[in-house]
């Protein structure tokens, strides 16, 4: 067995998500095919439209705050909080500002196929990486 230390990489803009940038912390690029963790930067007004996934998703807000709709409930998740999004539950995320928000998102899925195979968009355009 050969062990490697992999670079995290730079933040990149997300197509169809103005004001949002991500970088992959644990993903396919680092050799993981059953789990991923990404870091998100969301400017004031940046959002992710209503969608669902076939697996649990965790969102950890590390800076700022995010307004997260999960099913029929809407919460404001402040820094140092985690939100569990159950499988198949529609959810949306928005930074209502005024400051940039930073968060981690994680799911037990191959990051390379997550948005094509495990995600169903109910509003807006699908994410493109």
C-alpha positions in Angstrom: 0.0 0.0 0.0 1.3 3.5 -0.9 0.1 6.4 1.1 0.0 9.9 -0.4 -0.6 13.4 0.9 -2.9 15.2 -1.6 -3.3 19.0 -2.0 -6.7 20.4 -1.1 -6.7 22.8 -4.0 -8.0 26.3 -4.6 -11.6 27.6 -4.4 -13.3 27.6 -7.8 -16.5 29.3 -8.9 -19.6 27.1 -9.3 -21.5 27.3 -12.6 -25.1 28.5 -12.2 -24.3 29.6 -8.6 -23.3 33.3 -8.6 -21.3 34.3 -5.6 -20.5 30.7 -4.6 -17.1 29.0 -4.7 -16.0 25.5 -3.6 -13.0 23.4 -3.0 -12.8 19.7 -2.5 -11.3 18.6 0.9 -12.1 14.9 0.7 -13.2 13.8 -2.8 -12.4 11.7 -5.8 -9.3 13.8 -6.5 -7.8 12.5 -3.2 -8.8 8.9 -3.9 -12.1 8.8 -2.0 -15.0 7.1 -3.9 -17.6 6.6 -1.1 -17.4 9.9 0.9 -16.8 13.6 0.2 -16.3 16.8 2.1 -16.3 20.1 0.3 -15.8 23.6 1.6 -18.1 26.4 0.4 -17.8 30.1 0.3 -21.0 32.0 -0.2 -21.2 35.7 -0.7 -24.2 37.8 0.3 -27.2 36.7 -1.8 -25.6 33.4 -3.1 -27.9 30.5 -3.0 -28.5 26.8 -3.9 -32.0 26.2 -5.3 -34.4 23.6 -3.9 -33.2 20.1 -4.5 -32.9 16.7 -2.8 -30.4 13.9 -2.5 -30.9 10.2 -2.1 -28.5 10.1 0.9 -27.9 12.1 4.1 -26.1 15.4 3.7 -24.4 17.3 6.5 -23.8 21.1 6.4 -21.5 22.6 9.0 -21.5 26.4 9.1 -18.0 27.5 10.1 -18.3 31.3 9.5 -21.2 33.7 9.1 -24.7 32.2 8.9 -26.8 30.4 6.3 -30.6 30.3 5.9 -31.5 26.6 5.2 -34.9 25.3 4.1 -35.3 21.7 5.0 -38.7 20.3 4.0 -41.3 22.7 5.4 -39.0 24.3 7.9 -36.5 27.2 7.5 -33.7 27.8 10.0 -30.8 30.2 10.3 -27.7 28.1 11.0 -25.0 30.2 12.6 -21.3 29.5 12.8 -20.3 26.4 14.7 -23.6 24.6 13.9 -24.4 21.5 11.9 -27.5 20.7 10.0 -28.5 17.2 9.0 -30.5 17.0 5.8 -32.2 13.6 5.6 -32.4 11.6 2.3 -35.0 12.7 -0.2 -36.0 15.8 1.7 -36.1 18.9 -0.5 -33.7 21.7 0.8 -32.3 25.0 -0.3 -29.5 27.2 1.1 -29.1 31.0 1.0 -26.7 33.5 2.4 -28.9 36.4 3.4 -25.7 38.3 4.3 -24.4 40.8 4.7 -21.1 38.9 5.3 -19.6 36.0 3.4 -20.5 32.6 4.9 -18.2 29.5 5.0 -19.4 26.0 5.4 -18.5 22.3 4.9 -20.8 19.9 3.1 -20.4 16.1 3.4 -22.2 13.0 2.1 -21.5 9.3 1.7 -21.2 9.3 -2.1 -18.6 9.5 -4.8 -18.2 13.3 -5.4 -17.5 12.8 -9.1 -21.1 11.5 -9.6 -23.0 13.1 -6.7 -24.8 15.8 -8.7 -25.7 13.6 -11.6 -26.7 10.4 -9.8 -27.8 11.4 -6.2 -29.3 14.8 -6.8 -32.7 15.9 -8.1 -33.3 19.6 -8.7 -36.8 20.9 -8.0 -35.9 24.5 -8.9 -33.2 26.3 -10.8 -30.5 24.9 -13.0 -28.5 21.9 -12.1 -25.1 22.5 -10.7 -22.2 22.1 -13.2 -18.6 21.5 -12.1 
